Amino acid sequence: MTIFADNLAKLRKSKGLTQTGLADETGLNRAVIGAYEEKRAEPSLVTLQRFSEFFKLSLDDLVRKEWRGEKRKKKKNPIQLRILTVPVDSQTGNEKVSVVPMKAAAGYLNGFGDVEYIESLPVFDLPLKEISSSLTYRIFQIAGDSMLPLESGSYVITQFETDWLNLKKGQCYVFVTESEGIVYKRLVEKPGPRRGFVLGSDNPVYEPYQVTMDEVKEVWRASGFISFQIPGCG
């Protein structure tokens, strides 16, 4: 995150703050801020959100656009970086892994941006080497047979996608959409500024379909799953 590192140093100096002063203002460690500015470490999404709120810049401006001191006008950009609401452990400051069961799917569409709602969801601890503490995860329970052989009721472990231009054709994602609800699909065509997502199923009975950019609220990349239906064991 070279642009972010440069922006952080410029923004800090624009407010007349030392690294220690910025640490005090944001509740972070001075040494960590120094590591960010010197490109020796990368911040988590929660930390980026903290800087975004403090400097009153969008996440997109903070990490992708060189800050020159001018006030940027907000433009509607359907593929810009998304800001996520995440639950955080009050004692450790670490992100919690929320679980969205099938029965909570409808409520999630209305509450995904509400801190209190997200914190009301069950949480899961995944002390596995494949799970990085620097990434943001969420677990969604899927419904239906469109992604067989992954059975209905399975829990898909996902990582939050901040920049939709980085989505990969053929990769599986959980899409949070206004029209279809929460769906677990394979990306058939990569999105562009003027076209939406083409989503496909692994079950050939179902045809691919398209959703517009405006319909999609969140995208989560599938990285694993948990299933309690063991093949051949009933």
KOLGUTI-693378 format. One record per atom (N, C-alpha, C): residue number from 1; residue in three letters; y, x, z. Coordinates in Angstrom, 1 decimal. Atoms other than C-alpha are relative to their C-alpha. Layout:
<nodes>
   nr  rest       Y       X       Z
  NUM   ala       Y       X       Z
...
</nodes>
This chain:
<nodes>
   nr  rest       Y       X       Z
    1   met    -1.2     0.8     0.0
    1   met     0.0     0.0     0.0
    1   met     1.2     0.9     0.0
    2   thr    -1.1    -0.9     0.1
    2   thr     2.6     2.5    -1.2
    2   thr     1.3    -0.7     0.1
    3   ile    -1.3     0.8     0.0
    3   ile     5.3    -0.1    -1.8
    3   ile     0.3    -0.5     1.4
    4   phe    -0.2     0.5    -1.4
    4   phe     4.8    -1.6     1.6
    4   phe     0.5     1.1     0.9
    5   ala    -0.4    -1.2    -0.9
    5   ala     5.1     1.8     3.3
    5   ala     1.4     0.3    -0.2
    6   asp    -1.4    -0.3     0.3
    6   asp     8.3     2.5     1.5
    6   asp     1.0    -1.1     0.5
    7   asn    -0.9     1.2    -0.4
    7   asn     9.7    -1.0     2.2
    7   asn     0.1     0.0     1.5
    8   leu    -0.1     0.1    -1.5
    8   leu     8.8    -0.8     5.9
    8   leu     1.0     1.0     0.5
    9   ala    -1.0    -1.0    -0.4
    9   ala    10.8     2.4     6.3
    9   ala     1.4    -0.4    -0.3
   10   lys    -1.3     0.4     0.4
   10   lys    13.8     1.0     4.4
   10   lys     0.5    -1.2     0.8
   11   leu    -0.4     1.2    -0.8
   11   leu    13.8    -2.3     6.2
   11   leu     0.3     0.3     1.4
   12   arg    -0.2    -0.4    -1.4
   12   arg    13.5    -0.7     9.6
   12   arg     1.4     0.7     0.1
   13   lys    -1.3    -0.7    -0.1
   13   lys    16.5     1.6     8.9
   13   lys     1.1    -0.9    -0.3
   14   ser    -1.1     0.9     0.3
   14   ser    18.5    -1.3     7.5
   14   ser     0.4    -0.8     1.2
   15   lys    -0.3     0.7    -1.3
   15   lys    18.3    -2.9    10.9
   15   lys     0.4     1.0     1.1
   16   gly    -0.4    -1.0    -1.0
   16   gly    19.2     0.4    12.6
   16   gly    -1.0     0.2     1.1
   17   leu     1.0    -0.1    -1.0
   17   leu    15.9     0.6    14.3
   17   leu    -0.8     1.3    -0.2
   18   thr     1.0    -1.1     0.0
   18   thr    13.8     3.7    15.2
   18   thr    -1.4    -0.6    -0.1
   19   gln     1.4     0.5     0.0
   19   gln    10.0     3.4    14.9
   19   gln    -0.3    -0.6     1.4
   20   thr     0.2     0.5    -1.4
   20   thr    10.0     2.9    18.7
   20   thr     0.7    -1.4     0.1
   21   gly    -0.7     1.3    -0.1
   21   gly    12.6     0.1    18.4
   21   gly    -0.7    -1.1    -0.8
   22   leu     0.8     1.0     0.7
   22   leu    10.6    -1.7    15.7
   22   leu    -1.2    -0.4     0.7
   23   ala     1.2     0.2    -0.8
   23   ala     7.5    -1.3    17.8
   23   ala     0.3    -1.0     1.1
   24   asp    -0.4     0.9    -1.1
   24   asp     9.3    -3.0    20.7
   24   asp     0.3    -1.4    -0.5
   25   glu    -0.4     1.3     0.5
   25   glu    10.6    -5.8    18.5
   25   glu    -1.2    -0.8    -0.5
   26   thr     1.1     0.7     0.6
   26   thr     7.3    -6.6    16.9
   26   thr    -1.3     0.0     0.9
   27   gly     1.2    -0.1    -0.9
   27   gly     4.9    -5.8    19.8
   27   gly    -1.1     0.9    -0.5
   28   leu     1.0    -0.9     0.5
   28   leu     3.2    -3.1    17.9
   28   leu     0.1     1.4     0.6
   29   asn    -0.1    -1.4    -0.5
   29   asn     2.5     0.6    18.7
   29   asn     0.8     0.9    -0.9
   30   arg    -0.8    -0.9     0.8
   30   arg     5.0     3.2    17.6
   30   arg    -0.8     0.9    -0.9
   31   ala     0.8    -0.9     0.8
   31   ala     2.3     5.5    16.4
   31   ala    -0.6    -0.7    -1.2
   32   val     0.6     0.7     1.1
   32   val     0.8     2.8    14.3
   32   val     1.0    -0.3    -1.1
   33   ile    -1.0     0.2     1.0
   33   ile     4.1     2.0    12.6
   33   ile     0.3     1.3    -0.7
   34   gly    -0.1    -1.3     0.6
   34   gly     4.5     5.7    11.9
   34   gly    -1.1     0.3    -1.0
   35   ala     1.2    -0.1     0.9
   35   ala     1.0     5.7    10.3
   35   ala     0.2    -0.9    -1.2
   36   tyr    -0.2     0.9     1.1
   36   tyr     2.0     2.7     8.1
   36   tyr     1.0     0.7    -0.9
   37   glu    -1.1    -0.5     0.8
   37   glu     5.2     4.4     6.9
   37   glu    -0.4     1.3    -0.7
   38   glu     0.5    -1.3     0.6
   38   glu     3.4     7.7     6.2
   38   glu    -1.3    -0.2    -0.8
   39   lys     1.1     0.3     0.9
   39   lys     0.6     5.9     4.3
   39   lys    -1.3     0.5     0.5
   40   arg     1.3    -0.4    -0.6
   40   arg    -2.1     7.0     6.7
   40   arg    -0.8    -1.1     0.5
   41   ala     0.7     1.2    -0.4
   41   ala    -3.1     3.5     7.6
   41   ala     0.5    -1.2    -0.7
   42   glu    -0.4     1.2     0.6
   42   glu    -3.0     0.0     6.2
   42   glu    -0.1    -1.1     1.0
   43   pro    -0.1     1.1    -1.0
   43   pro    -2.0    -3.1     8.2
   43   pro    -1.0    -1.1    -0.3
   44   ser     0.8     1.3     0.2
   44   ser    -4.2    -6.2     8.7
   44   ser     1.0    -1.1    -0.5
   45   leu    -0.7     1.1     0.5
   45   leu    -3.1    -9.5     7.3
   45   leu     0.9    -0.6     1.2
   46   val    -0.8     0.5    -1.1
   46   val    -1.9   -10.6    10.8
   46   val     1.2     0.9     0.2
   47   thr    -1.1    -0.9    -0.2
   47   thr     0.3    -7.5    11.1
   47   thr     1.0    -0.2    -1.1
   48   leu    -0.9     0.2     1.1
   48   leu     1.7    -8.1     7.6
   48   leu     0.9    -1.3     0.2
   49   gln    -0.7     1.2    -0.3
   49   gln     2.6   -11.6     8.6
   49   gln     1.1     0.2     1.1
   50   arg    -0.9    -0.3    -1.0
   50   arg     4.3   -10.3    11.7
   50   arg     1.3     0.7    -0.6
   51   phe    -1.1    -0.6     0.7
   51   phe     6.5    -8.0     9.6
   51   phe     0.8    -0.9    -0.9
   52   ser    -0.6     1.0     0.9
   52   ser     7.1   -10.8     7.1
   52   ser     1.0    -0.9     0.7
   53   glu    -0.9     0.9    -0.8
   53   glu     8.5   -13.1     9.8
   53   glu     1.2     0.8     0.6
   54   phe    -1.1    -0.8    -0.7
   54   phe    10.5   -10.3    11.5
   54   phe     1.1     0.3    -1.0
   55   phe    -1.0    -0.4     1.0
   55   phe    12.2    -9.1     8.3
   55   phe     0.5    -1.2    -0.9
   56   lys    -0.3     1.2     0.8
   56   lys    12.4   -12.7     6.8
   56   lys    -0.1     0.3    -1.5
   57   leu     0.3    -0.2     1.4
   57   leu    10.8   -11.7     3.6
   57   leu    -1.4    -0.6    -0.2
   58   ser     1.4     0.5     0.3
   58   ser     7.8   -13.3     1.9
   58   ser    -1.0     1.1     0.0
   59   leu     1.1    -1.0     0.0
   59   leu     4.5   -11.5     2.0
   59   leu     0.0     0.7    -1.3
   60   asp     0.0    -0.5     1.4
   60   asp     4.8   -11.1    -1.8
   60   asp     1.1     1.1    -0.1
   61   asp    -1.1    -1.0     0.1
   61   asp     8.2    -9.3    -1.5
   61   asp    -0.3     1.2     0.8
   62   leu     0.3    -1.1    -1.0
   62   leu     7.0    -7.2     1.4
   62   leu    -0.9     1.1    -0.6
   63   val     1.0    -1.0     0.4
   63   val     4.0    -5.6    -0.3
   63   val    -0.1     0.3    -1.5
   64   arg     0.1    -0.2     1.4
   64   arg     4.5    -5.9    -4.0
   64   arg     1.3     0.4    -0.7
   65   lys    -1.2    -0.3     0.6
   65   lys     8.2    -5.5    -4.7
   65   lys     0.9     1.0     0.7
   66   glu    -0.8    -1.0    -0.7
   66   glu    10.4    -2.6    -4.0
   66   glu     1.3    -0.6     0.6
   67   trp    -1.2     0.6    -0.7
   67   trp    13.1    -3.6    -1.5
   67   trp     1.2     0.9    -0.2
   68   arg    -1.2    -0.8     0.3
   68   arg    16.6    -2.6    -2.6
   68   arg     1.2    -0.5     0.8
   69   gly    -1.0     0.4    -0.9
   69   gly    18.6    -4.4     0.0
   69   gly     0.6    -1.4    -0.4
   70   glu    -0.6     1.3     0.4
   70   glu    19.6    -7.5    -2.1
   70   glu    -0.9    -1.1     0.5
   71   lys     0.7     1.2    -0.4
   71   lys    18.6   -11.0    -1.1
   71   lys    -0.6    -0.6    -1.2
   72   arg     0.8     0.6     1.1
   72   arg    15.9   -12.3    -3.3
   72   arg     0.1    -1.5     0.0
   73   lys     0.1     1.5     0.0
   73   lys    16.0   -15.9    -4.5
   73   lys    -1.5    -0.4    -0.1
   74   lys     1.4     0.5     0.0
   74   lys    12.8   -17.8    -3.9
   74   lys    -0.3    -0.7    -1.3
   75   lys     0.5     0.7     1.2
   75   lys    11.0   -18.8    -7.0
   75   lys    -1.4    -0.5     0.1
   76   lys     1.3     0.5    -0.1
   76   lys     8.0   -20.9    -7.3
   76   lys    -1.0     0.8    -0.9
   77   asn     1.0    -0.8     0.7
   77   asn     5.1   -18.7    -8.2
   77   asn    -1.4    -0.3     0.5
   78   pro     1.3     0.5    -0.5
   78   pro     1.6   -20.3    -8.0
   78   pro    -1.0     1.1     0.2
   79   ile     1.0    -1.1    -0.2
   79   ile    -0.1   -16.9    -8.0
   79   ile     0.5     1.1     0.9
   80   gln    -0.4    -1.0    -0.9
   80   gln     1.9   -15.1    -5.5
   80   gln    -0.9     0.1     1.3
   81   leu     0.8    -0.2    -1.1
   81   leu     0.4   -13.8    -2.3
   81   leu     0.2    -1.2     1.0
   82   arg     0.0     1.1    -0.9
   82   arg    -0.5   -16.5     0.2
   82   arg     0.1     0.5     1.4
   83   ile    -0.1    -0.3    -1.4
   83   ile     0.4   -16.4     3.9
   83   ile    -1.0    -0.9     0.7
   84   leu     1.1     0.7    -0.6
   84   leu    -2.5   -17.5     6.1
   84   leu     0.2    -0.2     1.5
   85   thr     0.0     0.2    -1.4
   85   thr    -2.6   -19.1     9.5
   85   thr    -1.4     0.4     0.6
   86   val     1.2    -0.5    -0.6
   86   val    -5.2   -17.3    11.7
   86   val     0.0     0.0     1.5
   87   pro     0.0     0.0    -1.5
   87   pro    -6.3   -17.6    15.3
   87   pro    -0.2     1.5     0.5
   88   val     0.0    -1.4    -0.5
   88   val    -5.8   -14.4    17.3
   88   val    -0.4     0.0     1.5
   89   asp     0.3    -0.2    -1.4
   89   asp    -7.4   -13.3    20.6
   89   asp     1.2     0.4     0.8
   90   ser    -1.2    -0.3    -0.7
   90   ser    -4.6   -13.3    23.1
   90   ser    -0.1     1.3     0.9
   91   gln     0.2    -1.2    -0.8
   91   gln    -6.1   -10.4    25.1
   91   gln    -0.1     1.3    -0.9
   92   thr     0.2    -1.2     0.8
   92   thr    -7.2    -8.0    22.3
   92   thr     0.9     0.0    -1.2
   93   gly    -0.8     0.0     1.2
   93   gly    -4.9    -9.1    19.5
   93   gly    -0.8     0.0    -1.3
   94   asn     0.9     0.0     1.2
   94   asn    -7.9    -9.2    17.1
   94   asn    -0.1    -1.4    -0.5
   95   glu     0.2     1.3     0.6
   95   glu    -8.4   -12.0    14.6
   95   glu    -1.3    -0.6     0.4
   96   lys     1.3     0.7    -0.3
   96   lys   -11.0   -14.6    15.4
   96   lys    -0.5    -0.5    -1.4
   97   val     0.7     0.6     1.2
   97   val   -13.5   -15.9    12.8
   97   val    -0.2    -1.5     0.2
   98   ser     0.1     1.5    -0.2
   98   ser   -13.0   -19.7    12.5
   98   ser    -1.1    -0.5    -0.9
   99   val     1.0     0.6     0.7
   99   val   -15.8   -21.9    11.4
   99   val     0.4    -1.4    -0.4
  100   val    -0.4     1.3     0.5
  100   val   -15.1   -25.0     9.2
  100   val    -1.3    -0.7    -0.3
  101   pro     1.2     0.8     0.3
  101   pro   -18.2   -27.3     9.5
  101   pro     0.3    -1.1    -1.0
  102   met    -0.2     1.1     1.0
  102   met   -18.8   -30.1     7.0
  102   met     0.9    -1.1     0.5
  103   lys    -0.8     1.1    -0.6
  103   lys   -17.4   -32.7     9.4
  103   lys     1.4     0.2     0.2
  104   ala    -1.5    -0.4    -0.2
  104   ala   -14.1   -30.8     9.7
  104   ala     0.6     0.2    -1.4
  105   ala    -0.6    -0.4     1.3
  105   ala   -13.6   -30.4     5.9
  105   ala     1.2    -0.9    -0.3
  106   ala    -1.1     0.9     0.3
  106   ala   -11.3   -33.5     5.5
  106   ala     1.2     0.4     0.8
  107   gly    -1.1    -0.4    -0.8
  107   gly    -9.2   -32.4     8.4
  107   gly     0.6     1.3    -0.3
  108   tyr    -0.5    -1.3     0.3
  108   tyr    -8.9   -28.9     7.2
  108   tyr     1.0     0.0    -1.1
  109   leu    -0.9     0.1     1.1
  109   leu    -7.1   -30.0     4.0
  109   leu     1.4    -0.3     0.5
  110   asn    -1.3     0.3    -0.6
  110   asn    -4.3   -31.3     6.2
  110   asn     0.5     1.0     1.0
  111   gly    -0.4    -0.9    -1.2
  111   gly    -4.4   -28.7     9.0
  111   gly    -0.1     1.5    -0.3
  112   phe     0.3    -1.4     0.2
  112   phe    -5.1   -25.4     7.3
  112   phe     1.3     0.9     0.2
  113   gly    -1.2    -0.8    -0.3
  113   gly    -1.4   -24.3     7.8
  113   gly     0.5    -0.2     1.4
  114   asp    -0.4     0.3    -1.4
  114   asp    -1.3   -25.6    11.4
  114   asp    -0.7     0.9     1.0
  115   val     0.6    -0.9    -1.0
  115   val    -1.8   -23.0    14.1
  115   val    -0.9    -0.7     1.0
  116   glu     0.8     0.7    -1.1
  116   glu    -3.0   -25.5    16.7
  116   glu    -1.3    -0.6    -0.6
  117   tyr     1.3     0.5     0.6
  117   tyr    -5.5   -27.1    14.3
  117   tyr    -1.0     1.1    -0.2
  118   ile     0.9    -1.1     0.3
  118   ile    -6.9   -23.7    13.2
  118   ile    -0.6     0.5     1.3
  119   glu     0.5    -0.5    -1.3
  119   glu    -7.2   -22.7    16.9
  119   glu    -1.0    -1.0     0.6
  120   ser     0.9     1.0    -0.5
  120   ser    -9.1   -25.9    17.6
  120   ser    -1.4     0.0    -0.6
  121   leu     1.3    -0.1     0.7
  121   leu   -11.9   -25.0    15.2
  121   leu    -0.9     0.9     0.8
  122   pro     0.9    -1.0    -0.7
  122   pro   -15.0   -23.3    16.6
  122   pro     0.1     1.4    -0.6
  123   val    -0.1    -1.4     0.4
  123   val   -15.0   -19.5    16.4
  123   val    -1.4     0.7     0.1
  124   phe     1.3    -0.7     0.1
  124   phe   -17.8   -17.1    15.6
  124   phe     0.3     1.5     0.1
  125   asp    -0.1    -1.4    -0.2
  125   asp   -18.3   -13.5    16.5
  125   asp    -1.1     0.7    -0.9
  126   leu     0.9    -0.6     0.9
  126   leu   -19.9   -11.3    13.8
  126   leu     0.0     1.5     0.2
  127   pro     0.1    -1.4    -0.3
  127   pro   -20.7    -7.9    15.3
  127   pro    -0.9     0.8    -0.9
  128   leu     0.9    -0.7     1.0
  128   leu   -22.2    -6.5    12.1
  128   leu     0.8     1.1    -0.8
  129   lys    -0.7    -1.1     0.7
  129   lys   -21.4    -3.3    10.2
  129   lys     0.6    -0.4    -1.3
  130   glu    -0.6     0.5     1.3
  130   glu   -20.8    -5.3     7.0
  130   glu     1.3    -0.8     0.2
  131   ile    -1.2     0.8    -0.3
  131   ile   -18.0    -7.2     8.7
  131   ile     1.1     1.0     0.5
  132   ser    -1.1    -0.9    -0.3
  132   ser   -14.7    -5.2     8.7
  132   ser     1.0    -0.6     0.9
  133   ser    -1.0     0.5    -0.9
  133   ser   -12.3    -5.7    11.6
  133   ser     1.4    -0.1    -0.6
  134   ser    -1.3     0.0     0.6
  134   ser    -9.4    -5.1     9.2
  134   ser     0.2    -1.1    -1.0
  135   leu    -0.1     1.1     0.9
  135   leu   -10.2    -8.1     7.0
  135   leu     0.0    -1.3     0.7
  136   thr     0.0     1.3    -0.6
  136   thr    -9.7   -11.8     7.6
  136   thr    -1.2    -0.8    -0.6
  137   tyr     1.1     0.7     0.4
  137   tyr   -12.8   -13.9     7.5
  137   tyr     0.1    -1.5     0.5
  138   arg     0.2     1.4    -0.4
  138   arg   -13.6   -17.6     7.7
  138   arg    -1.4    -0.5    -0.5
  139   ile     1.4     0.4     0.4
  139   ile   -17.0   -19.4     7.6
  139   ile     0.1    -1.5    -0.3
  140   phe     0.0     1.4     0.5
  140   phe   -17.3   -22.7     5.6
  140   phe    -1.5    -0.5    -0.1
  141   gln     1.3     0.6     0.2
  141   gln   -20.3   -25.0     5.8
  141   gln     0.0    -0.8    -1.3
  142   ile    -0.1     0.6     1.3
  142   ile   -21.1   -26.2     2.3
  142   ile    -0.9    -1.3    -0.1
  143   ala     0.8     1.2     0.1
  143   ala   -22.4   -29.6     1.2
  143   ala    -0.3    -0.2    -1.5
  144   gly     0.4     0.3     1.4
  144   gly   -24.3   -30.8    -1.9
  144   gly    -0.9     1.1    -0.6
  145   asp     1.0    -0.8     0.6
  145   asp   -26.7   -29.2    -4.3
  145   asp     0.5     0.7    -1.3
  146   ser    -0.6    -0.6     1.2
  146   ser   -24.3   -27.8    -6.9
  146   ser    -0.2     1.5    -0.1
  147   met     0.1    -1.4     0.0
  147   met   -24.9   -24.2    -5.8
  147   met    -1.4     0.4     0.3
  148   leu     1.4    -0.4    -0.2
  148   leu   -28.7   -24.2    -5.5
  148   leu    -0.3     1.3    -0.7
  149   pro     0.9     0.2    -1.1
  149   pro   -30.7   -22.2    -4.5
  149   pro     0.7     0.0     1.4
  150   leu    -0.6     0.0    -1.3
  150   leu   -28.1   -22.0    -1.7
  150   leu     0.0    -1.5     0.5
  151   glu     0.2     1.4    -0.4
  151   glu   -29.0   -25.2     0.3
  151   glu     1.3    -0.6     0.6
  152   ser    -1.0     0.8    -0.7
  152   ser   -26.6   -27.9     1.5
  152   ser    -0.1     0.3     1.5
  153   gly     0.0    -0.2    -1.5
  153   gly   -25.6   -27.2     5.1
  153   gly     0.0     1.5     0.3
  154   ser    -0.1    -1.4    -0.3
  154   ser   -25.6   -23.4     4.7
  154   ser     1.5     0.4     0.3
  155   tyr    -1.4    -0.4    -0.3
  155   tyr   -22.6   -21.5     6.1
  155   tyr     0.3     1.3    -0.8
  156   val    -0.4    -1.1     0.9
  156   val   -20.8   -19.2     3.7
  156   val     1.1     0.8     0.7
  157   ile    -1.0    -0.9    -0.7
  157   ile   -19.0   -16.2     5.2
  157   ile     0.9     0.5    -1.1
  158   thr    -1.0    -0.3     1.0
  158   thr   -15.8   -15.6     3.3
  158   thr     1.1     0.9     0.5
  159   gln    -1.2    -0.8    -0.3
  159   gln   -12.8   -13.2     3.1
  159   gln     1.1    -0.6    -0.8
  160   phe    -1.2     0.6     0.6
  160   phe    -9.3   -14.4     2.4
  160   phe     0.5     0.8    -1.2
  161   glu    -0.6    -0.7     1.2
  161   glu    -7.9   -13.7    -1.0
  161   glu     1.5    -0.3     0.0
  162   thr    -1.5     0.2     0.0
  162   thr    -4.1   -13.1    -0.9
  162   thr     0.6     0.0    -1.4
  163   asp    -0.6    -0.1     1.4
  163   asp    -3.5   -12.3    -4.6
  163   asp    -1.0    -0.6    -1.0
  164   trp     0.9     0.7     0.9
  164   trp    -5.2   -14.7    -7.0
  164   trp    -0.2     0.7    -1.3
  165   leu     0.2    -0.7     1.2
  165   leu    -4.7   -12.3    -9.9
  165   leu    -1.2     1.0     0.1
  166   asn     1.1    -0.9    -0.2
  166   asn    -7.4   -10.1    -8.3
  166   asn    -1.4    -0.7     0.0
  167   leu     1.3     0.7     0.0
  167   leu   -10.1   -12.8    -8.5
  167   leu    -0.8     0.5    -1.1
  168   lys     0.9    -0.6     1.0
  168   lys   -13.2   -11.7   -10.4
  168   lys    -0.8    -1.1    -0.7
  169   lys     0.8     0.9     0.7
  169   lys   -14.9   -13.7   -13.1
  169   lys    -1.5     0.2     0.4
  170   gly     1.4    -0.1    -0.3
  170   gly   -18.5   -14.5   -12.1
  170   gly    -0.2     0.1     1.5
  171   gln     0.1    -0.1    -1.5
  171   gln   -17.8   -14.1    -8.3
  171   gln     0.1    -1.4     0.6
  172   cys     0.0     1.3    -0.7
  172   cys   -18.4   -17.0    -5.9
  172   cys     1.2     0.0     1.0
  173   tyr    -1.1     0.2    -0.9
  173   tyr   -15.5   -18.4    -3.9
  173   tyr     0.0    -1.4     0.6
  174   val    -0.3     1.3    -0.5
  174   val   -14.6   -21.2    -1.6
  174   val     1.5    -0.3    -0.3
  175   phe    -1.3     0.4     0.4
  175   phe   -11.6   -23.1    -3.0
  175   phe     0.4    -1.2     0.8
  176   val    -0.6     1.1    -0.8
  176   val    -9.5   -25.4    -0.8
  176   val     0.9    -0.7    -1.0
  177   thr    -0.8     0.7     1.0
  177   thr    -8.1   -28.0    -3.2
  177   thr     0.3    -1.4     0.4
  178   glu    -0.4     1.3    -0.3
  178   glu    -6.2   -31.2    -3.0
  178   glu    -0.9    -1.1    -0.7
  179   ser     0.7     1.0     0.7
  179   ser    -8.3   -33.0    -5.6
  179   ser    -1.5     0.0     0.3
  180   glu     1.5    -0.1    -0.2
  180   glu   -11.9   -31.8    -4.9
  180   glu    -0.3     0.3     1.5
  181   gly     0.3    -0.3    -1.3
  181   gly   -11.6   -30.9    -1.2
  181   gly    -0.4     1.5     0.1
  182   ile     0.5    -1.4    -0.2
  182   ile   -13.4   -27.7     0.0
  182   ile    -1.2     0.1    -0.9
  183   val     1.1    -0.2     0.9
  183   val   -15.7   -26.5    -2.8
  183   val    -0.4     1.4    -0.1
  184   tyr     0.6    -1.4     0.2
  184   tyr   -18.0   -23.5    -3.1
  184   tyr    -0.5     0.1    -1.4
  185   lys     0.3    -0.1     1.5
  185   lys   -18.1   -22.5    -6.8
  185   lys     0.1     1.5    -0.5
  186   arg    -0.1    -1.3     0.7
  186   arg   -18.4   -19.6    -9.2
  186   arg     1.1     0.0    -0.9
  187   leu    -1.1     0.0     0.9
  187   leu   -15.3   -18.6   -11.1
  187   leu    -0.4     0.3    -1.4
  188   val     0.4    -0.1     1.4
  188   val   -15.9   -19.1   -14.8
  188   val     1.1     0.7    -0.8
  189   glu    -1.1    -0.7     0.7
  189   glu   -12.5   -18.0   -16.1
  189   glu     1.1     0.4     1.0
  190   lys    -1.1    -0.5    -0.9
  190   lys    -9.8   -15.9   -14.3
  190   lys     1.2    -0.8    -0.3
  191   pro    -1.2     0.8     0.1
  191   pro    -6.6   -17.7   -13.6
  191   pro     1.2     0.8    -0.6
  192   gly    -1.2    -0.6     0.5
  192   gly    -3.3   -16.9   -15.3
  192   gly     1.2    -0.8     0.4
  193   pro    -1.3     0.7    -0.4
  193   pro     0.4   -17.9   -14.8
  193   pro     0.1    -1.4    -0.5
  194   arg    -0.1     1.3     0.6
  194   arg     0.0   -21.0   -17.0
  194   arg    -1.3    -0.8    -0.1
  195   arg     1.3     0.8     0.0
  195   arg    -3.6   -22.0   -16.6
  195   arg    -0.6     0.1     1.4
  196   gly     0.7     0.1    -1.3
  196   gly    -5.7   -23.0   -13.6
  196   gly    -1.3     0.7     0.0
  197   phe     1.3    -0.6    -0.2
  197   phe    -9.1   -22.1   -12.4
  197   phe    -1.1    -0.9    -0.7
  198   val     1.2     0.7     0.5
  198   val   -12.3   -23.0   -14.3
  198   val    -1.2     0.4     0.9
  199   leu     1.0    -0.2    -1.0
  199   leu   -15.0   -23.5   -11.7
  199   leu    -1.4    -0.5    -0.5
  200   gly     1.4     0.4     0.5
  200   gly   -18.8   -23.6   -12.4
  200   gly    -1.0     0.0     1.2
  201   ser     1.1     0.1    -0.9
  201   ser   -22.0   -24.4   -10.5
  201   ser    -1.2     0.8    -0.4
  202   asp     1.2    -0.7     0.3
  202   asp   -25.2   -22.4   -10.2
  202   asp    -1.1    -1.0    -0.4
  203   asn     0.9     1.0     0.4
  203   asn   -27.1   -25.7   -10.6
  203   asn     0.4    -0.5    -1.4
  204   pro    -0.4     0.3     1.3
  204   pro   -27.1   -26.3   -14.4
  204   pro     0.2    -1.5    -0.3
  205   val    -0.2     1.5     0.2
  205   val   -27.0   -30.1   -13.9
  205   val     1.5    -0.3     0.0
  206   tyr    -1.4     0.2    -0.2
  206   tyr   -23.3   -29.7   -13.1
  206   tyr     0.8     0.8    -1.1
  207   glu    -0.8    -0.7     0.9
  207   glu   -20.7   -28.9   -15.8
  207   glu     1.2     0.7     0.6
  208   pro    -1.2    -0.6    -0.6
  208   pro   -17.8   -26.5   -15.2
  208   pro     1.2    -1.0    -0.1
  209   tyr    -1.2     0.8     0.1
  209   tyr   -14.4   -28.1   -14.6
  209   tyr     1.2     0.9     0.4
  210   gln    -1.2    -0.7    -0.3
  210   gln   -10.8   -27.0   -14.2
  210   gln     0.8    -0.7     1.1
  211   val    -1.0     0.5    -1.0
  211   val    -8.3   -27.3   -11.3
  211   val     1.2     0.8    -0.3
  212   thr    -1.3    -0.6     0.3
  212   thr    -4.6   -26.6   -11.7
  212   thr     0.3     0.9     1.2
  213   met    -0.5    -0.9    -1.0
  213   met    -2.8   -23.9    -9.7
  213   met     0.5    -0.8     1.2
  214   asp    -0.7     0.8    -1.0
  214   asp    -0.8   -26.5    -7.8
  214   asp    -1.0    -0.7     0.9
  215   glu     1.0     0.7    -0.8
  215   glu    -4.0   -28.2    -6.6
  215   glu    -0.7     0.9     1.0
  216   val     0.7    -1.0    -0.8
  216   val    -5.4   -25.0    -5.0
  216   val     0.9     0.5     1.1
  217   lys    -0.8    -0.4    -1.1
  217   lys    -4.2   -24.2    -1.5
  217   lys    -0.5     1.3     0.6
  218   glu     0.5    -1.2    -0.5
  218   glu    -6.5   -21.4    -0.4
  218   glu    -1.2     0.4    -0.9
  219   val     1.2    -0.6     0.7
  219   val    -9.1   -19.1    -2.0
  219   val    -0.7     1.0     0.9
  220   trp     0.8    -0.9    -0.9
  220   trp   -11.9   -17.3     0.0
  220   trp    -1.1     0.5    -0.8
  221   arg     1.1    -0.7     0.8
  221   arg   -14.3   -14.8    -1.6
  221   arg    -1.3     0.0     0.9
  222   ala     1.3     0.0    -0.7
  222   ala   -17.9   -15.3    -0.5
  222   ala    -0.6     1.4     0.1
  223   ser     0.5    -1.3    -0.2
  223   ser   -19.4   -12.2     1.1
  223   ser    -1.4     0.0     0.7
  224   gly     1.3     0.2    -0.6
  224   gly   -22.6   -13.6     2.7
  224   gly    -0.2    -1.4     0.4
  225   phe     0.2     1.4    -0.5
  225   phe   -24.2   -16.7     4.1
  225   phe    -1.0     0.0     1.1
  226   ile     1.0     0.3    -1.0
  226   ile   -26.2   -18.1     7.0
  226   ile    -0.6    -1.3    -0.2
  227   ser     0.8     1.2     0.2
  227   ser   -28.9   -20.6     6.5
  227   ser    -1.1    -0.2     1.0
  228   phe     1.0     0.3    -1.0
  228   phe   -31.2   -22.3     8.9
  228   phe    -1.2    -0.7    -0.7
  229   gln     1.1     0.5     0.8
  229   gln   -33.5   -23.5     6.1
  229   gln    -0.8     1.1    -0.6
  230   ile     0.8    -1.1     0.4
  230   ile   -36.2   -20.9     5.8
  230   ile    -1.0    -0.4    -1.1
  231   pro     0.9     0.3     1.1
  231   pro   -38.0   -21.0     2.4
  231   pro    -1.5     0.0     0.4
  232   gly     1.4     0.1    -0.3
  232   gly   -41.6   -22.2     2.8
  232   gly    -0.4    -0.4     1.4
  233   cys     0.2     0.4    -1.4
  233   cys   -41.2   -23.2     6.4
  233   cys     0.4    -1.4     0.4
  234   gly    -0.3     1.4    -0.2
  234   gly   -40.3   -26.8     6.0
  234   gly     1.4    -0.3     0.4
</nodes>
